[in-house]
Amino acid sequence: MVRGKKPLNERSRESDFGTSERLQHTAGIRYERTSKKLGAKKRLRITQQTPLDRMLSREQLTQRQYDAGEKLYTLFYKSGKLQRLTSNYDAVIVDGGKRGGETAGEAEIQYNEALKFVGRDLASVLRWVCIVGSSPSEWAKKEGHAEKSGVTVLRIALDALGDYFRMPR
């Protein structure tokens, strides 16, 4: 007996996501259609992967603060500071030219200047939340502050970062 292959976007009975009742009460998961046709199959999409995503959905951050944190992470990622798990095929450039966008060196310079602009204390919380992906309360606890003050300090740091990037208020 040959079983037909099941499409990848269909849920199986042995799901890693849990029961449908649990999914109804889980934040950060959204169903989306795989095409624009009416009646198209749906798939699950995780919408809250980082602390910034969660705090934006809880309205603890403004869109400007969120965008500033995402831009800082993008600069960090482009600078090549992340540890690689796979090979980088763009690393060797034979002709010496650069393709559109900034190089790793330019991204690292801008990343370091942004952290220098906000100051050493605020840069600490930005690295802890935006880059490492830990919660602001864990940062506050590590630094010896009240746990509830972590979000407030993060907001101040993200506002300063938004000023550095000249984002409109």
Salt bridges, closest charged atoms under 4 A:
GLU10 OE2 - LYS41 NZ 3.12
GLU32 OE1 - ARG30 NH2 3.54
GLU32 OE2 - ARG43 NE 2.91
GLU32 OE1 - ARG45 NH1 3.51
ASP90 OD1 - ARG99 NH2 3.57
GLU102 OE2 - LYS78 NZ 3.99
GLU106 OE2 - LYS98 NZ 3.28
GLU108 OE2 - LYS81 NZ 3.55
GLU143 OE2 - LYS142 NZ 2.98
ASP159 OD1 - ARG64 NH1 3.66
ASP163 OD1 - ARG64 NH2 2.69
ASP163 OD1 - ARG169 NH2 3.06
